[in-house]
């Protein structure tokens, strides 16, 4: 008897399986192609920016390095770094920064941190005084970290710092309550020296909810009055430093009479907290007044209206971009801010990332 031969008219199933696999491969490939070629969410932070920031400015131990200022570290930098680490969901880097800050900058006499640390002579505190904005930034970052990761140690650290802040870093003036820049050296016989850019309005707004106290609304009201009255020169721009007396405000004696590297944060903080604020108008009007193609100056002397010798850092230009968009009611996305460049200094990169964070939090279409 001959062996039975397979019926050639009957499918074996193997070709069908191959067709199914081929179809699945095509579907996966198409899906992957769509994923990789879809335009990015214009309101999402760019992880490439954070990768560049960490690789250039964050040491392995968690120290944020100010490359434009002798590689020192300061509480402002630690606070900015921690705030951004939370925004990018990078807990490992956040913990390194927080650990280094506590180990190397904590003051023994209170809950504050010494504001400046230098790598000279093996590393040491260069100035034991405080910088109130740096302490506030650290506390703000800790509260955000607690909300994201649920670690009570973050909340505890923030609570201790903010309680000390309320007790020792707030002063009364004729313009309302203000943040004193540091614990030493800002009180004068004829008033108190203040820095308008230390009023971090988005932090105050958030602290009203996460660490309730009437102090935050009082600081918001006082800070807005300070900005409204601290405009000098032809364009009524905020000064880096002012003296608030018994019933008047003037440029701070002995301090640079500029709108510049400090005061550039004033419109950023305002736009971040309230993109519709009329307090943005003087800044927008100044930047709009510059001729097309004219290099935007980093500083403006508020006594003689002369521009300083240096052009604005890329991060300062990012603040200009968000300010103009807010003042004009125009759309702005993260894609409108250039990526962090591998050559720009710490402060410029920080401003860029903070502008991007402000866009994601305050400039979504449904929030405008």
Secondary structure, DSSP 8 states (H G I E B T S, - for coil): -------TTS--SHHHHHHHHHHHHHHHHHHHHHHHHS---TTS--HHHHHHHHHHHB-TTS-B-BTTTTTBEEHHHHHHHHHHHHHTT-HHHHHHHHHHHHHHHB-TTSS-B-SEEE-GGG-EEEE-S--HHHHHHHHHHHHHHHHHH--HHHHHHHHHHHHHHHHHSEEEETTEEEE-S-SSS-EETTEEEE-GGG--HHHHHHHHHHS--HHHHHHHHHHHHHHHH-EETTTTEE-S-EEE-SS-EEE-TTS--EESTTTHHHHHHHHHH-TT-GGGHHHHHHHHHS-TT---BS-EETTT--B-SSB--HHHHHHHHHHHHHHHT----GGGS----TTS-HHHHHHHHHHHHHHHHH-SGGG-
